[in-house]
Amino acid sequence: MFRNQLMATIVWAQLFVLYCIALLAFSTQNESHMFWADPFIKIIPIYASTWLVIFMSLILGWYCFKKLGWAGLKRHTPVTQIIAGAGTAVIVTCIIWSIFGSKLPDFVPAEESSRPGFLFGMVAGYGEELLFRMLISAPVFFGMFRLLAGVKHIYRVFWSALTAVLIAAIAFVIFHELGETDHTLMWNLIATRMLVPGLIMGSLFFLLGPGFVIFMHASMHIMIPLLFN
């Protein structure tokens, strides 16, 4: 069930790719947006990262659609997860806005704020889901699940998910450090990246479902530049 839900979620997540393409066509980005963009998408030139995310996602989305077909897509789409994830993003950002106004609190990293703008914010947020959840966490989970064939099912799932979460979280930190331009290790930022998007969101990917996490995270990157300066 998880595999099919993930593939259906990936198909529907191409909506965020279309959003990125529309922003590329009809909006402009400036030096400030590039400066504040997530270091993850600055490992290579930022527009190369943007198109890499777009093409990789479209290829993966097409592959998943071909596997499922229309009937499978309708049957396995985790509608509740997707609505809950997007709804959570809207509710959380609106609550923060009602408390702090149009300026995000200081504990929010600049790369997660509105400073990168609509396009680079989405490229980073959705790109993280594409790489760390769809292309690292999920394959590690399925690979471990096969390796643990003789283990009791509940432990097989647990150890497979735990391994996937840990590997993806470590990869998350490494890829973000690779994109940092000052090459200075900021341990509080490393700990935040490891804990929140790495371990917590990585765990929710398996506990609440792929539709919830992917749509929550990507929707956050629509709401944040809408509500905050």
C-alpha positions as a Markdown table, in Angstrom:
| # | Residue | x | y | z |
|---|---|---|---|---|
| 1 | Met | 0.0 | 0.0 | 0.0 |
| 2 | Phe | 2.8 | 2.4 | 0.9 |
| 3 | Arg | 4.5 | 2.0 | -2.4 |
| 4 | Asn | 1.4 | 2.7 | -4.4 |
| 5 | Gln | 0.5 | 5.7 | -2.2 |
| 6 | Leu | 4.0 | 7.1 | -2.7 |
| 7 | Met | 3.8 | 6.7 | -6.5 |
| 8 | Ala | 0.3 | 8.3 | -6.6 |
| 9 | Thr | 1.6 | 11.2 | -4.5 |
| 10 | Ile | 4.6 | 11.7 | -6.8 |
| 11 | Val | 2.2 | 11.9 | -9.8 |
| 12 | Trp | 0.1 | 14.6 | -8.1 |
| 13 | Ala | 3.2 | 16.4 | -6.8 |
| 14 | Gln | 4.0 | 17.4 | -10.4 |
| 15 | Leu | 1.6 | 20.2 | -9.7 |
| 16 | Phe | 4.4 | 21.9 | -7.8 |
| 17 | Val | 6.7 | 21.4 | -10.8 |
| 18 | Leu | 4.1 | 23.1 | -13.1 |
| 19 | Tyr | 4.1 | 25.9 | -10.5 |
| 20 | Cys | 7.9 | 26.2 | -10.8 |
| 21 | Ile | 7.6 | 26.3 | -14.6 |
| 22 | Ala | 5.0 | 29.0 | -14.4 |
| 23 | Leu | 7.2 | 31.1 | -12.1 |
| 24 | Leu | 10.1 | 30.7 | -14.5 |
| 25 | Ala | 8.0 | 31.9 | -17.3 |
| 26 | Phe | 6.1 | 34.7 | -15.7 |
| 27 | Ser | 8.1 | 36.0 | -12.8 |
| 28 | Thr | 11.6 | 37.5 | -12.3 |
| 29 | Gln | 14.3 | 36.6 | -9.7 |
| 30 | Asn | 17.0 | 38.9 | -8.5 |
| 31 | Glu | 20.4 | 38.7 | -6.8 |
| 32 | Ser | 18.8 | 38.9 | -3.4 |
| 33 | His | 16.6 | 35.8 | -4.1 |
| 34 | Met | 19.7 | 33.9 | -5.2 |
| 35 | Phe | 21.8 | 35.1 | -2.2 |
| 36 | Trp | 19.2 | 33.9 | 0.4 |
| 37 | Ala | 18.2 | 30.7 | -1.4 |
| 38 | Asp | 18.8 | 27.4 | 0.3 |
| 39 | Pro | 22.4 | 26.3 | 0.0 |
| 40 | Phe | 21.1 | 22.9 | -1.2 |
| 41 | Ile | 20.2 | 24.4 | -4.6 |
| 42 | Lys | 23.5 | 26.3 | -4.9 |
| 43 | Ile | 25.8 | 23.3 | -5.0 |
| 44 | Ile | 25.7 | 23.8 | -8.8 |
| 45 | Pro | 24.5 | 27.0 | -10.5 |
| 46 | Ile | 21.0 | 27.8 | -9.1 |
| 47 | Tyr | 19.2 | 27.7 | -12.5 |
| 48 | Ala | 20.8 | 24.4 | -13.3 |
| 49 | Ser | 19.5 | 23.1 | -10.0 |
| 50 | Thr | 16.0 | 24.5 | -10.8 |
| 51 | Trp | 15.9 | 22.7 | -14.2 |
| 52 | Leu | 17.4 | 19.5 | -12.7 |
| 53 | Val | 14.6 | 19.4 | -10.1 |
| 54 | Ile | 12.0 | 20.0 | -12.8 |
| 55 | Phe | 13.3 | 17.3 | -15.2 |
| 56 | Met | 14.0 | 14.7 | -12.5 |
| 57 | Ser | 10.5 | 15.2 | -11.0 |
| 58 | Leu | 8.8 | 15.0 | -14.4 |
| 59 | Ile | 10.7 | 11.8 | -15.3 |
| 60 | Leu | 9.9 | 10.2 | -11.9 |
| 61 | Gly | 6.2 | 11.4 | -12.1 |
| 62 | Trp | 5.8 | 9.9 | -15.6 |
| 63 | Tyr | 7.4 | 6.6 | -14.5 |
| 64 | Cys | 5.0 | 6.4 | -11.5 |
| 65 | Phe | 2.0 | 7.2 | -13.7 |
| 66 | Lys | 3.0 | 4.5 | -16.2 |
| 67 | Lys | 3.3 | 2.0 | -13.3 |
| 68 | Leu | -0.1 | 2.9 | -11.9 |
| 69 | Gly | -2.2 | 3.9 | -14.9 |
| 70 | Trp | -5.4 | 6.0 | -14.5 |
| 71 | Ala | -7.2 | 3.3 | -12.5 |
| 72 | Gly | -4.3 | 2.7 | -10.1 |
| 73 | Leu | -3.8 | 6.5 | -9.7 |
| 74 | Lys | -7.5 | 7.0 | -8.7 |
| 75 | Arg | -7.4 | 3.9 | -6.4 |
| 76 | His | -4.2 | 4.7 | -4.6 |
| 77 | Thr | -4.2 | 8.5 | -4.3 |
| 78 | Pro | -4.0 | 9.3 | -0.6 |
| 79 | Val | -6.6 | 12.0 | -0.7 |
| 80 | Thr | -6.8 | 12.4 | 3.1 |
| 81 | Gln | -3.0 | 12.7 | 3.4 |
| 82 | Ile | -2.7 | 15.3 | 0.7 |
| 83 | Ile | -5.6 | 17.5 | 2.0 |
| 84 | Ala | -4.3 | 17.1 | 5.6 |
| 85 | Gly | -0.7 | 18.0 | 4.5 |
| 86 | Ala | -1.7 | 21.1 | 2.5 |
| 87 | Gly | -4.2 | 22.1 | 5.2 |
| 88 | Thr | -1.6 | 21.8 | 7.9 |
| 89 | Ala | 0.7 | 24.1 | 5.9 |
| 90 | Val | -2.1 | 26.7 | 5.6 |
| 91 | Ile | -3.1 | 26.5 | 9.2 |
| 92 | Val | 0.4 | 26.6 | 10.7 |
| 93 | Thr | 1.5 | 29.6 | 8.5 |
| 94 | Cys | -1.7 | 31.5 | 9.3 |
| 95 | Ile | -1.2 | 30.9 | 13.0 |
| 96 | Ile | 2.4 | 32.1 | 12.9 |
| 97 | Trp | 1.2 | 35.2 | 10.8 |
| 98 | Ser | -1.5 | 36.0 | 13.4 |
| 99 | Ile | 1.1 | 35.9 | 16.2 |
| 100 | Phe | 4.2 | 37.5 | 14.7 |
| 101 | Gly | 2.7 | 39.5 | 11.8 |
| 102 | Ser | 4.4 | 39.7 | 8.4 |
| 103 | Lys | 7.9 | 39.1 | 9.8 |
| 104 | Leu | 8.8 | 35.5 | 10.5 |
| 105 | Pro | 10.3 | 34.9 | 14.0 |
| 106 | Asp | 14.1 | 34.9 | 14.2 |
| 107 | Phe | 14.4 | 31.1 | 14.8 |
| 108 | Val | 13.3 | 30.4 | 11.2 |
| 109 | Pro | 16.4 | 30.1 | 9.0 |
| 110 | Ala | 16.6 | 32.7 | 6.2 |
| 111 | Glu | 16.6 | 30.0 | 3.6 |
| 112 | Glu | 13.1 | 28.9 | 4.9 |
| 113 | Ser | 11.7 | 32.4 | 4.9 |
| 114 | Ser | 10.3 | 34.5 | 2.1 |
| 115 | Arg | 13.7 | 35.9 | 1.2 |
| 116 | Pro | 14.5 | 33.4 | -1.6 |
| 117 | Gly | 11.2 | 34.4 | -3.3 |
| 118 | Phe | 8.5 | 32.1 | -4.7 |
| 119 | Leu | 10.6 | 30.2 | -7.2 |
| 120 | Phe | 13.7 | 29.4 | -5.3 |
| 121 | Gly | 11.8 | 28.7 | -2.1 |
| 122 | Met | 9.7 | 26.1 | -3.9 |
| 123 | Val | 12.7 | 24.6 | -5.8 |
| 124 | Ala | 14.5 | 24.1 | -2.5 |
| 125 | Gly | 11.5 | 22.8 | -0.6 |
| 126 | Tyr | 10.1 | 20.5 | -3.3 |
| 127 | Gly | 13.6 | 19.6 | -4.3 |
| 128 | Glu | 14.3 | 18.3 | -0.8 |
| 129 | Glu | 11.2 | 16.1 | -1.0 |
| 130 | Leu | 12.3 | 14.9 | -4.4 |
| 131 | Leu | 15.8 | 13.9 | -3.4 |
| 132 | Phe | 15.7 | 13.0 | 0.3 |
| 133 | Arg | 12.2 | 11.5 | 0.5 |
| 134 | Met | 11.4 | 10.1 | -3.0 |
| 135 | Leu | 14.9 | 9.2 | -4.2 |
| 136 | Ile | 16.8 | 8.3 | -1.0 |
| 137 | Ser | 14.4 | 7.5 | 1.9 |
| 138 | Ala | 11.9 | 5.4 | -0.1 |
| 139 | Pro | 14.5 | 3.3 | -2.0 |
| 140 | Val | 16.5 | 2.6 | 1.2 |
| 141 | Phe | 13.2 | 1.6 | 2.9 |
| 142 | Phe | 12.3 | -0.9 | 0.1 |
| 143 | Gly | 15.8 | -2.2 | -0.1 |
| 144 | Met | 16.1 | -2.8 | 3.6 |
| 145 | Phe | 12.6 | -4.4 | 3.6 |
| 146 | Arg | 13.8 | -6.9 | 1.1 |
| 147 | Leu | 17.0 | -7.6 | 3.0 |
| 148 | Leu | 15.1 | -8.3 | 6.2 |
| 149 | Ala | 12.9 | -10.9 | 4.5 |
| 150 | Gly | 13.1 | -13.4 | 7.4 |
| 151 | Val | 12.3 | -10.8 | 10.2 |
| 152 | Lys | 8.9 | -10.5 | 11.8 |
| 153 | His | 6.8 | -7.9 | 9.8 |
| 154 | Ile | 6.5 | -5.2 | 12.4 |
| 155 | Tyr | 10.3 | -5.2 | 13.1 |
| 156 | Arg | 11.0 | -5.5 | 9.4 |
| 157 | Val | 9.0 | -2.3 | 8.8 |
| 158 | Phe | 10.5 | -0.5 | 11.9 |
| 159 | Trp | 14.2 | -1.2 | 11.0 |
| 160 | Ser | 13.6 | -0.4 | 7.4 |
| 161 | Ala | 12.0 | 2.9 | 8.1 |
| 162 | Leu | 14.6 | 3.8 | 10.8 |
| 163 | Thr | 17.5 | 3.1 | 8.5 |
| 164 | Ala | 15.8 | 5.2 | 5.7 |
| 165 | Val | 15.1 | 8.1 | 8.0 |
| 166 | Leu | 18.7 | 8.2 | 9.4 |
| 167 | Ile | 20.4 | 7.9 | 6.0 |
| 168 | Ala | 18.2 | 10.6 | 4.4 |
| 169 | Ala | 18.7 | 12.9 | 7.5 |
| 170 | Ile | 22.5 | 12.5 | 7.2 |
| 171 | Ala | 22.3 | 13.1 | 3.4 |
| 172 | Phe | 20.2 | 16.2 | 4.1 |
| 173 | Val | 22.8 | 17.7 | 6.3 |
| 174 | Ile | 25.7 | 16.8 | 4.0 |
| 175 | Phe | 24.0 | 18.3 | 0.9 |
| 176 | His | 23.2 | 21.5 | 2.6 |
| 177 | Glu | 26.7 | 21.9 | 4.0 |
| 178 | Leu | 28.1 | 21.3 | 0.5 |
| 179 | Gly | 26.1 | 24.3 | -0.7 |
| 180 | Glu | 27.3 | 26.7 | 2.0 |
| 181 | Thr | 29.5 | 29.4 | 0.6 |
| 182 | Asp | 31.4 | 30.4 | 3.8 |
| 183 | His | 32.5 | 26.8 | 4.6 |
| 184 | Thr | 31.9 | 27.5 | 8.3 |
| 185 | Leu | 30.2 | 24.8 | 10.4 |
| 186 | Met | 27.3 | 26.2 | 12.3 |
| 187 | Trp | 26.4 | 23.4 | 14.7 |
| 188 | Asn | 23.1 | 24.9 | 15.7 |
| 189 | Leu | 22.0 | 25.0 | 12.1 |
| 190 | Ile | 23.4 | 21.5 | 11.5 |
| 191 | Ala | 21.4 | 20.2 | 14.5 |
| 192 | Thr | 18.2 | 22.0 | 13.3 |
| 193 | Arg | 18.6 | 20.5 | 9.8 |
| 194 | Met | 19.2 | 17.0 | 11.3 |
| 195 | Leu | 16.3 | 17.2 | 13.7 |
| 196 | Val | 13.4 | 19.0 | 11.9 |
| 197 | Pro | 13.5 | 18.2 | 8.2 |
| 198 | Gly | 15.7 | 15.2 | 8.7 |
| 199 | Leu | 14.5 | 13.1 | 11.6 |
| 200 | Ile | 11.0 | 14.6 | 12.4 |
| 201 | Met | 9.7 | 15.1 | 8.9 |
| 202 | Gly | 11.5 | 11.9 | 7.8 |
| 203 | Ser | 9.6 | 10.0 | 10.4 |
| 204 | Leu | 6.3 | 11.6 | 9.5 |
| 205 | Phe | 6.9 | 10.4 | 6.0 |
| 206 | Phe | 6.3 | 6.9 | 7.2 |
| 207 | Leu | 4.0 | 7.5 | 10.2 |
| 208 | Leu | 1.5 | 9.9 | 8.5 |
| 209 | Gly | 2.2 | 9.0 | 4.9 |
| 210 | Pro | 4.1 | 10.4 | 1.9 |
| 211 | Gly | 1.1 | 12.5 | 0.8 |
| 212 | Phe | 1.0 | 14.4 | 4.1 |
| 213 | Val | 4.7 | 15.3 | 4.3 |
| 214 | Ile | 5.3 | 16.1 | 0.6 |
| 215 | Phe | 2.3 | 18.3 | 0.2 |
| 216 | Met | 2.7 | 20.0 | 3.6 |
| 217 | His | 6.4 | 20.9 | 2.9 |
| 218 | Ala | 5.8 | 22.1 | -0.6 |
| 219 | Ser | 2.6 | 24.0 | 0.4 |
| 220 | Met | 4.6 | 25.8 | 3.1 |
| 221 | His | 6.8 | 27.3 | 0.3 |
| 222 | Ile | 3.7 | 28.8 | -1.3 |
| 223 | Met | 2.2 | 30.2 | 1.9 |
| 224 | Ile | 5.4 | 31.6 | 3.4 |
| 225 | Pro | 6.2 | 34.1 | 0.6 |
| 226 | Leu | 2.5 | 34.9 | 0.4 |
| 227 | Leu | 2.2 | 35.9 | 4.0 |
| 228 | Phe | 5.6 | 37.1 | 5.1 |
| 229 | Asn | 8.0 | 39.8 | 4.0 |
